Amino acid sequence: MVQTPLRTDKWVVATWEEYLQAIEALACENAKGYYYNSQMRIEMLPVGPSRS
C-alpha cells in the first residue's frame, strides 16, 4: 500500500473517517488534530530542550 505524506499545519478537505485514521496513525507522536466543516488540520508540536 502506498501512503501519501500527511500534510500538516494546513487545513485540508477530508472526511471524518480520514481524520480519524490520520489521528490514529499519529497517536504516538506529538500532534494535535482539528476537524471542522469537512476539513482537518494536524499540527505537529515542537519538541526539544527549549520546551521543557
C-alpha positions as CSV (number, residue, x, y, z in Angstrom):
1,M,0.0,0.0,0.0
2,V,1.4,3.4,-1.0
3,Q,0.8,6.1,1.6
4,T,0.9,9.8,0.7
5,P,2.6,12.0,3.2
6,L,0.2,13.7,5.7
7,R,0.0,17.4,5.2
8,T,0.5,19.2,8.5
9,D,-0.2,22.8,9.7
10,K,-2.7,23.4,6.9
11,W,-6.4,22.9,6.5
12,V,-7.3,20.1,4.0
13,V,-10.6,18.7,2.8
14,A,-11.2,15.3,4.4
15,T,-13.9,13.0,5.6
16,W,-14.4,12.3,9.3
17,E,-13.1,8.7,8.7
18,E,-9.9,10.1,7.0
19,Y,-9.4,12.4,10.0
20,L,-9.8,9.5,12.5
21,Q,-7.3,7.4,10.5
22,A,-4.8,10.3,10.5
23,I,-5.1,10.8,14.2
24,E,-4.8,7.1,14.9
25,A,-1.6,6.9,12.7
26,L,-0.1,9.8,14.8
27,A,-1.2,8.5,18.2
28,C,2.3,8.0,19.4
29,E,3.7,11.3,18.1
30,N,3.2,14.8,19.5
31,A,0.4,16.1,17.3
32,K,-2.9,18.0,17.7
33,G,-5.8,17.4,15.4
34,Y,-8.8,19.5,14.5
35,Y,-11.8,18.8,12.3
36,Y,-14.3,21.4,11.2
37,N,-16.7,21.9,8.3
38,S,-15.3,18.8,6.4
39,Q,-11.7,19.9,6.8
40,M,-9.0,18.7,9.0
41,R,-5.8,20.2,10.4
42,I,-2.9,18.3,12.0
43,E,-0.4,20.3,13.9
44,M,2.9,18.8,14.9
45,L,4.0,20.1,18.3
46,P,7.6,21.2,18.6
47,V,9.7,19.0,20.9
48,G,13.1,19.9,22.2
49,P,15.1,21.2,25.2
50,S,13.5,24.7,25.0
51,R,10.1,23.2,25.6
52,S,10.9,21.5,28.9
